[in-house]
Amino acid sequence: WTKEIIEKNNKILSTQFPNLDDAMEFLRKNHLYQKTPEGEICERSYGVLVRIGNLWKFVPYARFFENEILKLEFAFENMIDQLKIFASNEEEKAYIEYFEKLKLAFCEKDEDRVIKTWQEAEFAWMKVKSPLQVGHPLEYYEDNYTHAVALEWDIRIEDENDFDVLKFGNEIKESFEHVYKNIGLEDCELEKEVLSNIEKTQLYICTPMIFYGAELKGLFSAQVVPNDEFVSSKAGKKIFAFINFVYENAKTKPFMKISSEVFDKEFLDFGRNILFYQEKIWKR
């Protein structure tokens, strides 16, 4: 993925089009993108640009990485068969539906159906509300041109913590209602939409368990997904906060000389005291 999209195609496009806007215009003019079920240009893609002479084509992952996808399909089928033996409640069956949809998304070869199948996978993913969460390919921050979704994934598990998610959600609603009334806004549809979005939001305070694509991964600080706003408008968002992971990493960072040159010692000592000796305050 990195070799073809980042090191090869992005390099060619950056050389051919020094201006990003010109490159994007070229891609649009030559229909080198994937479309939503509504026929609009999707802001991301699950495919690879292929150049044959002076002509470019856009090929779905299932066609470009055909051998790898065949192995993936077999692995999915084997896993799903095993999970079906053990699934005994709706929470566990949600995993099966999700993995079945995810398999179809990876294996979709019809250019016009790629985005739709990934949307269906993410709708199924939003139904998985267990402490063990799968982070399938979601982000496209590396590819500046076709916004190809990176082939990176992980499993994250909820941390033990005393954070009351339900209470937090209610406090957010109360805060919104307070602001809504104080500014004298009278828009029932807006109020209803905001409260609905808060209600649909899922919050997970978790830690990375295993991950693939380590060189591509972010720093596991926070993530708000899915990025598909059509899915989010109907199913909401999942918010992942890696509080303990970030906290432990912060404690292992060395004290840098540049920090003492930029900030006063009193300020640095104050922050370090909270970091090392007042964990609860730091995590707020």
Backbone as CSV, one residue per row, in Angstrom:
resi,resn,N_x,N_y,N_z,CA_x,CA_y,CA_z,C_x,C_y,C_z
1,TRP,0.841,-1.198,0.000,0.000,0.000,0.000,0.880,1.253,0.000
2,THR,1.801,1.319,0.925,2.685,2.482,1.016,3.548,2.617,-0.236
3,LYS,4.065,1.493,-0.703,4.934,1.516,-1.876,4.193,2.042,-3.099
4,GLU,2.976,1.567,-3.344,2.229,1.940,-4.545,1.611,3.337,-4.443
5,ILE,0.989,3.634,-3.309,0.219,4.873,-3.207,1.073,6.064,-2.782
6,ILE,1.853,5.897,-1.736,2.623,7.024,-1.206,3.939,7.214,-1.957
7,GLU,4.716,6.144,-2.049,6.059,6.267,-2.622,6.059,6.339,-4.148
8,LYS,5.040,5.771,-4.789,5.009,5.758,-6.259,4.023,6.787,-6.812
9,ASN,2.715,6.571,-6.598,1.707,7.432,-7.215,1.758,8.876,-6.718
10,ASN,1.890,9.053,-5.408,1.942,10.417,-4.886,3.178,11.168,-5.384
11,LYS,4.265,10.432,-5.522,5.488,11.061,-6.023,5.322,11.497,-7.481
12,ILE,4.693,10.623,-8.297,4.453,10.963,-9.706,3.563,12.194,-9.812
13,LEU,2.476,12.205,-9.039,1.525,13.316,-9.106,2.146,14.623,-8.609
14,SER,2.962,14.539,-7.560,3.595,15.758,-7.045,4.610,16.325,-8.031
15,THR,5.215,15.436,-8.818,6.177,15.884,-9.843,5.442,16.472,-11.043
16,GLN,4.358,15.804,-11.431,3.589,16.239,-12.594,2.778,17.499,-12.308
17,PHE,2.315,17.616,-11.059,1.495,18.765,-10.677,2.038,19.382,-9.381
18,PRO,2.943,20.347,-9.491,3.495,20.993,-8.298,2.411,21.635,-7.423
19,ASN,1.294,22.023,-8.057,0.183,22.628,-7.328,-0.867,21.564,-7.031
20,LEU,-1.231,21.405,-5.764,-2.191,20.375,-5.362,-3.545,20.562,-6.035
21,ASP,-3.991,21.809,-6.178,-5.285,22.084,-6.810,-5.316,21.578,-8.250
22,ASP,-4.204,21.731,-8.965,-4.134,21.256,-10.351,-4.226,19.734,-10.406
23,ALA,-3.587,19.079,-9.446,-3.642,17.616,-9.385,-5.067,17.147,-9.107
24,MET,-5.748,17.819,-8.184,-7.123,17.438,-7.842,-8.063,17.660,-9.034
25,GLU,-7.823,18.730,-9.773,-8.626,19.004,-10.967,-8.412,17.913,-12.014
26,PHE,-7.172,17.478,-12.173,-6.845,16.392,-13.098,-7.572,15.110,-12.701
27,LEU,-7.582,14.795,-11.423,-8.242,13.574,-10.951,-9.753,13.657,-11.185
28,ARG,-10.333,14.821,-10.890,-11.777,14.992,-11.110,-12.130,14.905,-12.592
29,LYS,-11.342,15.578,-13.419,-11.606,15.611,-14.865,-11.552,14.218,-15.480
30,ASN,-10.678,13.374,-14.946,-10.501,12.028,-15.491,-11.249,10.946,-14.683
31,HIS,-12.136,11.404,-13.812,-12.988,10.495,-13.020,-12.163,9.479,-12.218
32,LEU,-11.067,9.948,-11.659,-10.199,9.073,-10.870,-10.564,9.214,-9.397
33,TYR,-11.741,8.725,-9.075,-12.268,8.795,-7.715,-13.366,7.741,-7.570
34,GLN,-13.850,7.594,-6.365,-14.985,6.692,-6.128,-16.184,7.526,-5.702
35,LYS,-17.376,7.019,-6.015,-18.594,7.784,-5.762,-19.438,7.172,-4.661
36,THR,-20.161,8.039,-3.969,-21.119,7.594,-2.956,-22.325,6.987,-3.663
37,PRO,-23.192,6.267,-2.941,-24.399,5.726,-3.576,-25.285,6.816,-4.192
38,GLU,-25.114,8.064,-3.733,-25.903,9.178,-4.281,-25.264,9.762,-5.536
39,GLY,-24.119,9.211,-5.944,-23.460,9.669,-7.160,-22.500,10.821,-6.968
40,GLU,-22.232,11.211,-5.706,-21.313,12.307,-5.433,-19.884,11.781,-5.277
41,ILE,-18.906,12.647,-5.507,-17.506,12.260,-5.308,-17.269,12.035,-3.825
42,CYS,-16.775,10.873,-3.484,-16.529,10.558,-2.077,-15.235,11.227,-1.613
43,GLU,-15.220,11.657,-0.353,-14.029,12.354,0.160,-12.873,11.406,0.436
44,ARG,-13.111,10.110,0.362,-12.051,9.121,0.578,-12.195,8.024,-0.466
45,SER,-11.246,7.092,-0.498,-11.340,6.006,-1.473,-10.707,4.740,-0.914
46,TYR,-11.093,3.640,-1.532,-10.527,2.324,-1.197,-10.010,1.722,-2.508
47,GLY,-9.043,2.411,-3.100,-8.534,1.971,-4.385,-7.158,2.549,-4.662
48,VAL,-6.598,2.140,-5.797,-5.237,2.523,-6.171,-5.222,3.052,-7.601
49,LEU,-4.508,4.147,-7.818,-4.311,4.656,-9.172,-3.322,3.765,-9.916
50,VAL,-3.666,3.438,-11.166,-2.769,2.627,-12.005,-2.513,3.399,-13.293
51,ARG,-1.245,3.594,-13.618,-0.901,4.314,-14.848,-0.426,3.336,-15.906
52,ILE,-1.079,3.390,-17.073,-0.687,2.576,-18.219,-0.328,3.539,-19.345
53,GLY,0.959,3.736,-19.540,1.400,4.747,-20.508,1.048,6.122,-19.988
54,ASN,0.253,6.872,-20.760,-0.197,8.193,-20.321,-1.600,8.167,-19.742
55,LEU,-2.197,6.976,-19.677,-3.553,6.833,-19.159,-3.529,6.367,-17.705
56,TRP,-4.498,6.885,-16.945,-4.645,6.488,-15.551,-5.980,5.774,-15.356
57,LYS,-5.983,4.785,-14.493,-7.218,4.102,-14.103,-7.268,4.061,-12.585
58,PHE,-8.484,3.929,-12.057,-8.641,3.802,-10.608,-9.189,2.407,-10.329
59,VAL,-8.461,1.638,-9.536,-8.785,0.221,-9.320,-9.079,-0.035,-7.842
60,PRO,-10.191,-0.688,-7.510,-10.496,-0.996,-6.110,-9.426,-1.892,-5.482
61,TYR,-9.296,-1.817,-4.170,-8.325,-2.646,-3.461,-8.476,-4.120,-3.823
62,ALA,-9.727,-4.577,-3.942,-9.971,-6.009,-4.198,-9.388,-6.473,-5.523
63,ARG,-9.240,-5.568,-6.470,-8.628,-5.925,-7.763,-7.111,-5.723,-7.738
64,PHE,-6.679,-4.626,-7.138,-5.239,-4.340,-7.149,-4.473,-5.305,-6.243
65,PHE,-5.016,-5.549,-5.057,-4.379,-6.468,-4.105,-5.102,-7.819,-4.127
66,GLU,-5.318,-8.328,-5.328,-6.173,-9.512,-5.493,-5.687,-10.715,-4.683
67,ASN,-4.415,-11.037,-4.748,-3.895,-12.202,-4.023,-4.028,-12.030,-2.514
68,GLU,-3.725,-10.826,-2.042,-3.831,-10.560,-0.603,-5.283,-10.616,-0.133
69,ILE,-6.182,-10.098,-0.963,-7.606,-10.084,-0.586,-8.169,-11.501,-0.543
70,LEU,-7.718,-12.372,-1.437,-8.164,-13.772,-1.408,-7.778,-14.430,-0.091
71,LYS,-6.568,-14.172,0.368,-6.128,-14.713,1.656,-6.947,-14.114,2.797
72,LEU,-7.238,-12.833,2.678,-8.028,-12.146,3.696,-9.448,-12.704,3.745
73,GLU,-10.016,-12.944,2.578,-11.368,-13.506,2.508,-11.425,-14.862,3.205
74,PHE,-10.423,-15.699,2.956,-10.359,-17.015,3.598,-10.240,-16.870,5.105
75,ALA,-9.407,-15.932,5.550,-9.218,-15.713,6.992,-10.511,-15.228,7.641
76,PHE,-11.223,-14.317,6.963,-12.508,-13.838,7.471,-13.494,-14.993,7.619
77,GLU,-13.615,-15.815,6.575,-14.584,-16.917,6.599,-14.275,-17.909,7.718
78,ASN,-12.999,-18.196,7.897,-12.591,-19.116,8.954,-12.920,-18.532,10.332
79,MET,-12.624,-17.244,10.521,-12.904,-16.588,11.796,-14.401,-16.528,12.078
80,ILE,-15.182,-16.156,11.072,-16.629,-16.032,11.247,-17.245,-17.386,11.603
81,ASP,-16.788,-18.455,10.949,-17.290,-19.801,11.260,-17.002,-20.165,12.714
82,GLN,-15.823,-19.797,13.191,-15.461,-20.079,14.583,-16.303,-19.249,15.553
83,LEU,-16.507,-17.985,15.223,-17.279,-17.113,16.115,-18.733,-17.557,16.221
84,LYS,-19.288,-18.076,15.123,-20.680,-18.522,15.126,-20.910,-19.656,16.126
85,ILE,-19.869,-20.433,16.382,-19.979,-21.546,17.340,-20.184,-21.016,18.751
86,PHE,-19.543,-19.882,19.046,-19.532,-19.376,20.418,-20.517,-18.242,20.685
87,ALA,-20.990,-17.570,19.640,-21.877,-16.424,19.849,-23.178,-16.857,20.522
88,SER,-23.482,-16.265,21.672,-24.661,-16.696,22.434,-25.609,-15.558,22.781
89,ASN,-25.228,-14.314,22.482,-26.117,-13.192,22.766,-25.999,-12.145,21.662
90,GLU,-26.845,-11.125,21.739,-26.887,-10.114,20.682,-25.577,-9.335,20.575
91,GLU,-24.947,-9.106,21.713,-23.681,-8.378,21.724,-22.615,-9.131,20.939
92,GLU,-22.588,-10.453,21.109,-21.595,-11.275,20.408,-21.980,-11.478,18.945
93,LYS,-23.258,-11.567,18.673,-23.707,-11.723,17.289,-23.442,-10.461,16.467
94,ALA,-23.348,-9.309,17.148,-23.054,-8.053,16.447,-21.666,-8.111,15.802
95,TYR,-20.728,-8.802,16.469,-19.395,-8.976,15.891,-19.479,-9.748,14.580
96,ILE,-20.293,-10.788,14.564,-20.403,-11.632,13.369,-20.959,-10.831,12.198
97,GLU,-22.033,-10.075,12.457,-22.606,-9.243,11.393,-21.570,-8.245,10.877
98,TYR,-20.830,-7.660,11.800,-19.806,-6.685,11.426,-18.716,-7.322,10.568
99,PHE,-18.184,-8.460,10.992,-17.103,-9.099,10.233,-17.595,-9.604,8.871
100,GLU,-18.848,-10.018,8.790,-19.398,-10.428,7.493,-19.458,-9.235,6.539
101,LYS,-19.904,-8.090,7.059,-19.980,-6.880,6.233,-18.584,-6.373,5.870
102,LEU,-17.653,-6.488,6.810,-16.290,-6.025,6.562,-15.622,-6.877,5.489
103,LYS,-15.884,-8.170,5.520,-15.349,-9.070,4.491,-15.868,-8.659,3.114
104,LEU,-17.165,-8.385,3.019,-17.754,-7.977,1.741,-17.145,-6.661,1.257
105,ALA,-16.869,-5.758,2.187,-16.281,-4.461,1.811,-14.886,-4.644,1.225
106,PHE,-14.066,-5.437,1.894,-12.717,-5.685,1.398,-12.738,-6.376,0.032
107,CYS,-13.724,-7.247,-0.173,-13.757,-8.079,-1.385,-14.536,-7.445,-2.538
108,GLU,-15.097,-6.265,-2.331,-15.920,-5.642,-3.375,-15.066,-5.184,-4.560
109,LYS,-15.389,-5.703,-5.742,-14.642,-5.365,-6.954,-15.376,-4.390,-7.868
110,ASP,-16.668,-4.197,-7.614,-17.459,-3.276,-8.425,-17.195,-1.845,-7.973
111,GLU,-16.581,-1.074,-8.836,-16.198,0.296,-8.510,-17.363,1.124,-7.983
112,ASP,-18.565,0.894,-8.524,-19.727,1.689,-8.130,-20.320,1.270,-6.792
113,ARG,-19.869,0.142,-6.260,-20.435,-0.347,-5.002,-19.454,-0.292,-3.829
114,VAL,-18.220,0.089,-4.088,-17.194,0.058,-3.038,-17.586,0.900,-1.824
115,ILE,-17.930,2.154,-2.041,-18.261,3.036,-0.918,-19.492,2.540,-0.171
116,LYS,-20.477,2.073,-0.915,-21.709,1.570,-0.293,-21.415,0.381,0.636
117,THR,-20.569,-0.552,0.179,-20.281,-1.722,1.011,-19.488,-1.331,2.263
118,TRP,-18.621,-0.328,2.139,-17.898,0.133,3.323,-18.822,0.870,4.284
119,GLN,-19.790,1.591,3.747,-20.778,2.239,4.613,-21.580,1.188,5.379
120,GLU,-21.950,0.122,4.699,-22.706,-0.948,5.356,-21.869,-1.610,6.453
121,ALA,-20.554,-1.751,6.206,-19.665,-2.320,7.223,-19.597,-1.398,8.442
122,GLU,-19.576,-0.102,8.202,-19.468,0.826,9.323,-20.779,0.967,10.083
123,PHE,-21.902,0.807,9.401,-23.178,0.739,10.118,-23.181,-0.461,11.071
124,ALA,-22.674,-1.594,10.601,-22.605,-2.798,11.437,-21.602,-2.588,12.576
125,TRP,-20.508,-1.896,12.286,-19.490,-1.613,13.311,-20.050,-0.765,14.440
126,MET,-20.927,0.165,14.103,-21.521,1.030,15.118,-22.419,0.247,16.077
127,LYS,-22.843,-0.945,15.669,-23.679,-1.787,16.544,-22.838,-2.598,17.528
128,VAL,-21.531,-2.657,17.290,-20.636,-3.380,18.196,-20.295,-2.442,19.352
129,LYS,-20.829,-2.732,20.517,-20.685,-1.827,21.661,-20.009,-2.497,22.854
130,SER,-19.277,-3.559,22.588,-18.592,-4.297,23.643,-17.277,-3.618,24.022
131,PRO,-16.693,-3.993,25.164,-15.416,-3.402,25.593,-14.269,-3.656,24.616
132,LEU,-14.347,-4.739,23.845,-13.311,-5.061,22.867,-13.710,-4.468,21.519
133,GLN,-12.993,-3.463,21.076,-13.345,-2.730,19.864,-12.291,-2.927,18.774
134,VAL,-12.773,-3.179,17.567,-11.890,-3.315,16.404,-11.808,-1.971,15.692
135,GLY,-10.591,-1.537,15.406,-10.409,-0.325,14.615,-10.015,-0.726,13.201
136,HIS,-11.009,-0.881,12.314,-10.692,-1.276,10.935,-10.146,-0.068,10.168
137,PRO,-9.671,-0.247,8.930,-9.153,0.901,8.162,-10.155,2.053,8.100
138,LEU,-9.768,3.185,8.671,-10.670,4.330,8.787,-10.057,5.641,8.283
139,GLU,-8.753,5.787,8.471,-8.122,7.087,8.249,-7.453,7.200,6.872
140,TYR,-7.444,8.430,6.347,-6.851,8.650,5.027,-5.974,9.907,5.030
141,TYR,-5.261,10.103,6.135,-4.472,11.323,6.284,-3.131,11.303,5.558
142,GLU,-2.715,10.168,5.002,-1.396,10.092,4.353,-1.435,10.433,2.863
143,ASP,-2.522,10.046,2.197,-2.623,10.238,0.744,-3.291,11.580,0.457
144,ASN,-2.494,12.533,-0.062,-3.013,13.876,-0.305,-3.918,13.965,-1.527
145,TYR,-3.885,12.970,-2.392,-4.553,13.078,-3.681,-5.887,12.321,-3.747
146,THR,-5.847,11.004,-3.634,-7.099,10.234,-3.733,-7.683,9.920,-2.359
147,HIS,-6.992,10.338,-1.289,-7.452,10.073,0.085,-7.750,8.591,0.283
148,ALA,-6.809,7.768,-0.196,-6.964,6.321,-0.030,-6.879,5.961,1.453
149,VAL,-7.844,5.191,1.914,-7.877,4.794,3.323,-6.726,3.825,3.594
150,ALA,-5.924,4.154,4.608,-4.735,3.362,4.913,-5.095,1.971,5.425
151,LEU,-4.318,0.991,4.995,-4.562,-0.391,5.420,-3.879,-0.632,6.764
152,GLU,-4.433,0.002,7.769,-3.954,-0.174,9.135,-5.159,-0.527,10.003
153,TRP,-4.946,-1.345,11.004,-6.050,-1.733,11.881,-5.500,-2.021,13.272
154,ASP,-6.395,-2.053,14.232,-5.969,-2.382,15.590,-7.154,-2.920,16.382
155,ILE,-6.851,-3.434,17.542,-7.869,-3.811,18.511,-7.591,-3.010,19.765
156,ARG,-8.623,-2.353,20.256,-8.461,-1.590,21.489,-9.465,-2.105,22.517
157,ILE,-9.075,-2.094,23.780,-9.927,-2.630,24.830,-10.165,-1.559,25.886
158,GLU,-11.379,-1.514,26.421,-11.714,-0.509,27.426,-10.893,-0.690,28.686
159,ASP,-10.400,0.424,29.200,-9.660,0.416,30.464,-10.629,0.374,31.640
160,GLU,-10.148,-0.159,32.751,-10.898,-0.025,33.991,-10.761,1.423,34.448
161,ASN,-11.885,2.073,34.679,-11.832,3.466,35.124,-13.138,3.811,35.829
162,ASP,-13.111,4.918,36.536,-14.306,5.338,37.282,-15.076,6.426,36.547
163,PHE,-14.807,6.540,35.249,-15.487,7.556,34.445,-16.910,7.094,34.134
164,ASP,-17.881,7.910,34.470,-19.293,7.583,34.248,-19.735,8.165,32.899
165,VAL,-19.765,7.301,31.886,-20.095,7.754,30.531,-21.520,8.293,30.449
166,LEU,-22.454,7.611,31.119,-23.858,8.038,31.086,-24.016,9.414,31.731
167,LYS,-23.350,9.596,32.877,-23.408,10.882,33.578,-22.803,11.982,32.713
168,PHE,-21.684,11.661,32.065,-21.015,12.622,31.205,-21.929,13.054,30.055
169,GLY,-22.603,12.075,29.442,-23.521,12.380,28.344,-24.654,13.292,28.797
170,ASN,-25.190,13.013,29.981,-26.269,13.852,30.517,-25.788,15.264,30.817
171,GLU,-24.545,15.379,31.286,-23.990,16.709,31.570,-23.803,17.514,30.288
172,ILE,-23.411,16.826,29.215,-23.269,17.503,27.917,-24.635,18.002,27.444
173,LYS,-25.656,17.172,27.604,-27.012,17.588,27.220,-27.460,18.801,28.025
174,GLU,-27.204,18.763,29.334,-27.598,19.876,30.210,-26.870,21.156,29.817
175,SER,-25.591,21.025,29.482,-24.811,22.194,29.074,-25.380,22.804,27.797
176,PHE,-25.718,21.928,26.848,-26.281,22.426,25.590,-27.618,23.124,25.841
177,GLU,-28.478,22.497,26.636,-29.798,23.077,26.917,-29.646,24.438,27.611
178,HIS,-28.651,24.527,28.493,-28.411,25.791,29.213,-28.007,26.896,28.232
179,VAL,-27.073,26.583,27.340,-26.620,27.567,26.348,-27.752,27.901,25.384
180,TYR,-28.466,26.862,24.957,-29.575,27.031,23.994,-30.620,28.018,24.521
181,LYS,-30.956,27.873,25.798,-31.979,28.751,26.384,-31.428,30.149,26.652
182,ASN,-30.172,30.222,27.090,-29.589,31.519,27.449,-29.398,32.444,26.256
183,ILE,-29.120,31.872,25.086,-28.912,32.741,23.911,-30.227,33.030,23.188
184,GLY,-31.312,32.470,23.726,-32.627,32.759,23.161,-32.875,32.158,21.797
185,LEU,-32.187,31.077,21.500,-32.362,30.429,20.196,-33.660,29.638,20.177
186,GLU,-34.416,29.799,19.115,-35.675,29.064,18.973,-35.643,28.285,17.658
187,ASP,-35.060,27.111,17.713,-34.939,26.241,16.538,-35.118,24.804,17.013
188,CYS,-36.340,24.359,17.011,-36.671,23.028,17.549,-35.956,21.913,16.798
189,GLU,-35.806,22.077,15.489,-35.142,21.047,14.689,-33.668,20.940,15.057
190,LEU,-33.024,22.089,15.249,-31.616,22.091,15.650,-31.446,21.456,17.029
191,GLU,-32.311,21.838,17.949,-32.248,21.277,19.306,-32.407,19.763,19.268
192,LYS,-33.383,19.318,18.509,-33.635,17.885,18.388,-32.444,17.161,17.779
193,GLU,-31.834,17.752,16.743,-30.696,17.126,16.061,-29.483,17.020,16.985
194,VAL,-29.192,18.101,17.722,-28.039,18.095,18.630,-28.221,17.059,19.725
195,LEU,-29.376,17.026,20.343,-29.637,16.060,21.416,-29.589,14.629,20.889
196,SER,-30.065,14.436,19.663,-30.010,13.108,19.045,-28.568,12.682,18.804
197,ASN,-27.739,13.617,18.329,-26.328,13.305,18.079,-25.594,12.950,19.366
198,ILE,-25.906,13.666,20.436,-25.295,13.364,21.736,-25.710,11.971,22.187
199,GLU,-26.979,11.663,21.991,-27.510,10.365,22.400,-26.852,9.220,21.625
200,LYS,-26.546,9.450,20.363,-25.972,8.399,19.515,-24.468,8.221,19.700
201,THR,-23.829,9.183,20.367,-22.375,9.125,20.517,-21.959,8.070,21.532
202,GLN,-20.988,7.253,21.149,-20.438,6.229,22.039,-19.036,6.649,22.466
203,LEU,-18.756,6.580,23.756,-17.446,6.968,24.276,-16.748,5.758,24.885
204,TYR,-15.513,5.542,24.464,-14.715,4.435,24.986,-13.378,4.975,25.494
205,ILE,-13.124,4.771,26.769,-11.809,5.095,27.326,-11.025,3.798,27.309
206,CYS,-10.040,3.727,26.436,-9.441,2.429,26.142,-7.938,2.498,25.969
207,THR,-7.368,1.336,25.716,-5.931,1.241,25.482,-5.685,0.360,24.262
208,PRO,-4.658,0.633,23.462,-4.360,-0.233,22.312,-3.989,-1.633,22.794
209,MET,-4.518,-2.630,22.115,-4.234,-4.015,22.491,-3.230,-4.622,21.508
210,ILE,-3.590,-4.650,20.232,-2.660,-5.054,19.180,-2.927,-4.167,17.970
211,PHE,-1.910,-3.940,17.144,-2.157,-3.135,15.950,-1.195,-3.502,14.838
212,TYR,-1.667,-3.294,13.610,-0.895,-3.568,12.402,-0.721,-2.260,11.638
213,GLY,0.445,-2.101,11.032,0.717,-0.847,10.323,1.307,0.164,11.284
214,ALA,2.243,-0.307,12.134,2.781,0.534,13.203,3.382,1.832,12.693
215,GLU,4.001,1.806,11.519,4.632,3.012,11.001,3.602,4.031,10.520
216,LEU,2.377,3.564,10.288,1.342,4.455,9.776,0.472,5.020,10.889
217,LYS,0.490,4.375,12.047,-0.440,4.705,13.109,-0.209,6.098,13.681
218,GLY,-1.303,6.674,14.188,-1.184,7.908,14.945,-0.635,7.578,16.325
219,LEU,-0.695,8.518,17.214,-0.110,8.316,18.535,-1.128,7.833,19.560
220,PHE,-2.282,7.384,19.108,-3.312,6.873,20.019,-3.645,7.888,21.109
221,SER,-3.934,9.103,20.727,-4.348,10.094,21.715,-5.869,10.143,21.802
222,ALA,-6.511,10.299,20.655,-7.976,10.292,20.599,-8.406,10.075,19.152
223,GLN,-9.603,9.577,18.973,-10.105,9.332,17.619,-11.624,9.473,17.644
224,VAL,-12.157,10.184,16.658,-13.611,10.335,16.513,-13.966,9.809,15.136
225,VAL,-14.663,8.701,15.083,-14.957,8.014,13.831,-16.364,7.397,13.874
226,PRO,-16.949,7.018,12.726,-16.358,6.985,11.382,-16.285,8.362,10.738
227,ASN,-15.470,8.449,9.682,-15.313,9.709,8.963,-16.428,9.927,7.938
228,ASP,-17.176,8.890,7.644,-18.272,8.992,6.680,-19.457,9.687,7.359
229,GLU,-19.763,10.909,6.925,-20.817,11.680,7.579,-22.212,11.137,7.290
230,PHE,-22.370,10.391,6.200,-23.660,9.750,5.941,-23.936,8.703,7.014
231,VAL,-22.921,7.921,7.346,-23.058,6.910,8.398,-23.257,7.594,9.746
232,SER,-22.451,8.604,10.025,-22.519,9.285,11.320,-23.858,9.979,11.549
233,SER,-24.446,10.515,10.471,-25.724,11.215,10.618,-26.834,10.279,11.063
234,LYS,-26.685,9.002,10.756,-27.714,8.029,11.117,-27.342,7.185,12.338
235,ALA,-26.050,6.874,12.481,-25.630,5.958,13.552,-24.777,6.615,14.621
236,GLY,-24.350,7.861,14.414,-23.554,8.552,15.412,-22.060,8.349,15.229
237,LYS,-21.328,8.645,16.291,-19.865,8.538,16.291,-19.408,7.656,17.451
238,LYS,-18.213,7.093,17.265,-17.516,6.453,18.366,-16.328,7.353,18.710
239,ILE,-16.215,7.701,19.983,-15.080,8.490,20.452,-14.187,7.574,21.275
240,PHE,-12.925,7.489,20.872,-11.956,6.671,21.602,-10.944,7.599,22.267
241,ALA,-10.831,7.482,23.578,-9.857,8.274,24.338,-8.868,7.314,24.987
242,PHE,-7.598,7.463,24.635,-6.556,6.550,25.139,-5.829,7.218,26.319
243,ILE,-6.585,7.494,27.365,-6.067,8.308,28.470,-4.862,7.680,29.154
244,ASN,-4.993,6.423,29.563,-3.883,5.778,30.280,-2.654,5.620,29.392
245,PHE,-2.893,5.308,28.127,-1.798,5.145,27.161,-1.021,6.454,27.029
246,VAL,-1.747,7.561,26.876,-1.108,8.867,26.740,-0.408,9.259,28.040
247,TYR,-1.059,8.946,29.172,-0.493,9.296,30.476,0.848,8.591,30.717
248,GLU,0.882,7.298,30.457,2.124,6.544,30.672,3.229,7.009,29.727
249,ASN,2.853,7.325,28.486,3.848,7.833,27.527,4.402,9.192,27.965
250,ALA,3.505,10.027,28.522,3.934,11.358,28.969,4.972,11.246,30.082
251,LYS,4.815,10.269,30.951,5.754,10.100,32.069,7.124,9.601,31.619
252,THR,7.160,8.925,30.470,8.442,8.367,30.005,9.235,9.349,29.144
253,LYS,8.616,10.470,28.773,9.322,11.438,27.933,10.429,12.123,28.740
254,PRO,11.606,12.308,28.153,12.694,12.982,28.862,12.430,14.477,29.001
255,PHE,13.025,15.084,29.997,12.951,16.534,30.150,13.894,17.156,29.117
256,MET,13.366,18.008,28.267,14.161,18.579,27.185,14.699,19.966,27.569
257,LYS,15.921,20.238,27.137,16.544,21.518,27.437,15.744,22.673,26.835
258,ILE,15.180,22.434,25.641,14.433,23.505,24.963,13.231,23.950,25.787
259,SER,12.636,23.024,26.555,11.490,23.377,27.398,11.889,24.415,28.443
260,SER,13.074,24.216,29.036,13.533,25.160,30.065,13.914,26.501,29.470
261,GLU,14.211,26.523,28.173,14.544,27.784,27.514,13.298,28.566,27.096
262,VAL,12.196,27.835,26.931,10.939,28.468,26.502,10.060,28.824,27.700
263,PHE,9.987,27.923,28.696,9.078,28.111,29.826,9.846,28.366,31.124
264,ASP,9.191,29.064,32.057,9.770,29.292,33.374,9.850,27.984,34.146
265,LYS,10.830,27.883,35.035,11.008,26.690,35.852,9.778,26.442,36.725
266,GLU,9.204,27.499,37.240,8.022,27.365,38.103,6.869,26.711,37.336
267,PHE,6.691,27.134,36.096,5.626,26.568,35.257,5.881,25.085,34.976
268,LEU,7.107,24.733,34.625,7.459,23.342,34.329,7.311,22.464,35.573
269,ASP,7.762,22.963,36.726,7.656,22.183,37.961,6.199,21.935,38.332
270,PHE,5.366,22.943,38.107,3.946,22.813,38.416,3.314,21.690,37.581
271,GLY,3.593,21.698,36.264,3.040,20.671,35.380,3.577,19.291,35.685
272,ARG,4.876,19.204,35.998,5.485,17.903,36.287,4.995,17.337,37.608
273,ASN,4.704,18.203,38.556,4.151,17.752,39.835,2.797,17.089,39.639
274,ILE,1.979,17.688,38.795,0.667,17.097,38.486,0.839,15.781,37.731
275,LEU,1.757,15.763,36.766,1.973,14.571,35.950,2.417,13.379,36.799
276,PHE,3.379,13.591,37.673,3.971,12.472,38.410,3.301,12.162,39.748
277,TYR,2.647,13.146,40.356,2.141,12.924,41.714,0.647,13.148,41.884
278,GLN,-0.017,13.670,40.843,-1.459,13.926,40.971,-2.180,13.391,39.732
279,GLU,-2.163,12.081,39.611,-2.682,11.404,38.424,-4.134,11.769,38.117
280,LYS,-4.978,11.810,39.137,-6.403,12.077,38.907,-6.619,13.463,38.321
281,ILE,-5.862,14.436,38.815,-5.996,15.805,38.288,-5.519,15.852,36.843
282,TRP,-4.393,15.186,36.542,-3.871,15.175,35.177,-4.898,14.591,34.216
283,LYS,-5.561,13.520,34.611,-6.493,12.820,33.718,-7.811,13.555,33.523
284,ARG,-8.054,14.567,34.310,-9.274,15.345,34.098,-9.213,16.129,32.803
